Amino acid sequence: MESIGVSKLRENMVQFLNKVRRGESITITSRGTEIAMLIPIKKKKESARDALKQLRKTAVVGDVVSPIDEEWKVLK
């Protein structure tokens, strides 16, 4: 991950935004202290697919349609 100062970011904003567009992350510093990060935005579909991939690793899918022999208590 690249680290740049605020003044360098101001001078070359388009260049750094293009790097982020290509998937790179950039840390922004002010007087040697990290103050912010520029990171690429994940697309909603991409994020949803990633979440489903993680869920598939642990999810157990059974028969959710057939009735069960257990009575449920109704809350009133």
FENTAMO-V643544 format. One record per helix or strand of 2 or more residues. SS is the DSSP state (helix for helix, strand for strand). FROM is the first residue (numbers start at 0). TO is the last residue. Records with the same first field share a line. If there is no record, write none. Layout:
SS->FROM-TO  FROM-TO
//
This chain:
strand->1-4  25-29  32-37
helix->5-10  12-20  43-57
//
